[in-house]
Amino acid sequence: MVEQELHQKVDEKIGKAVQVIKEMDPFLFDCMESIYDTLKNVPTPNLKELAQGPLSYTTEEETLLLVAEFLEKCDPSYKKRLLQDYKEGKIKFTDTKESGLKSNRSDLNNYEIQIHKTNTLMDSTVLVHEMFHALNLNNFYSRIPFTETVSIIAELMFQTFLEEKGYSDYDINLLKQQRAFLHTNNLLYLKMLFPLLIEKKNQGTISDNIYFELKEKNHQSEKSIKKNLTKLVSKKEENLDADTYQYVIGYILGQSIMHQNPSFQKLKMINEQLLHNEVIAFQETITGKYEMDELYQFVTKDDFSYKKEMVNQKRK
């Protein structure tokens, strides 16, 4: 099914990735099997059902004030940090293609948040996400799947905050759809990647048979699998989970917390106490009575579905 040359490249690439993960991300290395047990059961959203529409218009000032109000509910110092960072030029609304936080590992006070400016509610959602990365920057490198979880919990709570402020279901649904593309693409990639990582980790090599298993389990065509494998071996970084698993795991863990109806105080506690001090306590608090391989039940296709009857509804 897969040419010998490509198979060999995959084996070598996955081997290096497993070693890097073992050294750099013990959570992923130790929990790889249970993470995959959840990933393979997480439903893939149907992107064909998504609809397009304009989000509510917001100015840069309105975005800043909206996020400041949300952060103040968590802790007044969070609001102060946001406004100070903006004043010092650490937060920039630009025409850059992607939003994100750029930081200096040797100087944690030297960072910059770039927001891809759309003049819509999406700017405020992205700013909430990136601001929480800035608030726990000292853990960003060593505990990135957990820092993503914190940012995504904040993002999901911000949607609830917007609902309470009177923003319409129309706006909230469109905000959810923005994450659907990232979540779906990463999820499909991970469903292919994890069986390869696990087999290499446990068996020391990758068998030819695994590609047939991928075809059956993932319901992907042979052409699609070869395309993804070629993409995999072309990646420059050795840590192949980069930009993929932390977002998906963060969303799954974030949804498990949202089912507990978290308070703003809970979000602050997760961000400041659990994330900074105790990885095991963090995981247990997020997952509650559930094991990692049971968390798929908190994610449904409806998470990203668009209520088409809301298409003409205006902001309240």
NORJOVEN-V305402 format. One record per residue. OMEGA is omega in whole degrees, 0 to 359 (none if undefined). NEAR is the number of other ideal C-beta (glycine too) atoms within 12 Angstrom. D_FIRST is the distance of its C-alpha to the first C-alpha in whole Angstrom. Layout:
omega = [OMEGA;OMEGA]
near = [NEAR;NEAR]
d_first = [D_FIRST;D_FIRST]
This chain:
omega = [179;181;185;182;178;178;180;179;178;181;181;181;180;178;178;180;180;180;179;179;179;183;190;186;182;177;180;182;184;186;188;182;182;175;180;178;175;183;184;179;179;181;179;179;177;184;180;182;182;179;180;178;182;172;178;180;174;175;177;179;179;178;182;181;180;179;179;179;178;182;180;178;176;179;179;180;177;178;180;180;179;183;178;178;180;180;182;178;178;176;184;174;188;177;178;184;184;174;178;178;175;184;177;186;182;179;187;176;181;180;179;176;176;179;174;189;177;185;175;178;179;180;182;178;180;180;176;181;184;180;178;172;179;181;178;185;181;176;188;185;186;184;188;178;180;176;175;178;180;181;181;174;179;179;180;177;178;176;177;177;179;178;181;178;176;175;190;173;178;180;183;179;180;176;179;182;180;179;184;182;179;182;185;181;179;181;180;179;181;178;175;187;189;177;178;178;183;180;178;180;187;185;180;179;179;183;177;185;186;181;175;177;178;180;182;185;185;181;178;178;178;179;180;180;179;179;180;178;178;177;181;184;180;180;181;183;180;180;191;178;182;178;179;191;183;178;182;178;178;180;180;178;179;178;178;177;182;177;177;182;186;175;176;178;177;178;178;180;179;183;189;186;186;183;186;189;194;180;181;179;178;182;182;179;180;186;180;183;185;172;181;185;178;189;180;184;180;180;180;176;182;179;185;182;182;179;188;179;181;191;182;182;179;175;181;none]
near = [22;30;16;11;14;25;27;18;24;40;30;21;31;37;26;25;37;34;21;23;34;21;15;24;32;17;29;40;27;17;32;34;22;27;41;34;23;35;41;29;23;37;25;31;30;17;22;13;19;25;22;16;25;19;29;31;18;30;18;23;16;21;34;30;21;31;43;31;25;34;37;21;27;36;22;16;17;30;26;17;29;35;23;20;32;28;12;17;15;27;35;26;31;20;13;17;11;16;32;24;34;22;25;15;14;9;10;18;17;17;30;26;37;27;37;23;24;29;21;29;38;35;37;46;42;38;44;46;41;41;41;45;41;40;37;39;35;22;32;30;22;20;33;31;43;41;40;39;45;47;44;42;44;45;42;39;37;41;35;26;32;35;22;16;23;14;30;25;26;30;35;36;34;36;37;39;33;31;36;31;19;30;39;31;22;33;38;32;34;40;37;38;44;43;36;42;42;32;28;30;26;18;18;14;20;34;21;19;17;32;31;17;24;37;24;17;20;29;16;24;15;19;13;20;34;25;19;32;37;21;23;36;29;15;25;12;17;23;30;38;39;25;22;38;40;36;32;42;44;38;42;45;46;42;37;36;38;28;23;23;13;29;18;27;15;24;42;29;25;41;40;24;19;31;38;24;19;19;25;17;17;30;30;18;30;41;34;18;12;24;20;30;21;20;34;31;19;28;35;19;21;17;32;34;25;31;23;18;13;23;19;13;20;17;23;16]
d_first = [0;4;7;9;12;10;10;13;15;14;15;18;19;18;21;23;23;24;27;28;28;30;32;33;32;33;33;29;28;31;30;26;25;28;27;24;25;27;25;22;25;27;27;25;28;28;29;29;32;34;37;39;42;45;45;49;50;52;53;52;56;55;51;53;56;53;51;54;56;52;52;56;55;53;56;58;57;54;56;58;55;53;56;57;53;54;57;56;53;50;49;48;47;46;44;41;37;37;39;39;41;41;43;44;43;47;49;48;51;49;47;46;45;44;43;42;45;45;48;47;46;43;45;47;43;42;45;45;42;42;46;45;42;46;48;45;44;45;42;40;38;38;37;36;34;37;39;36;37;41;41;39;41;44;42;42;45;46;45;47;50;50;50;53;55;54;51;50;47;46;45;44;41;40;40;38;35;35;34;31;29;29;28;26;23;24;23;20;19;20;18;15;17;19;17;15;19;20;18;19;22;23;21;21;17;14;12;8;9;10;7;8;11;11;10;13;16;15;15;13;11;7;10;12;10;9;13;14;12;14;17;17;17;19;22;25;26;25;26;23;25;27;28;26;26;30;31;29;30;34;34;33;36;38;38;38;42;42;43;46;48;48;51;52;53;50;48;50;50;46;46;49;50;46;44;46;47;45;41;41;44;42;39;42;44;41;39;42;42;38;36;33;30;33;33;31;34;35;33;33;32;35;36;34;36;38;41;42;45;46;45;49;50;52;53;55]
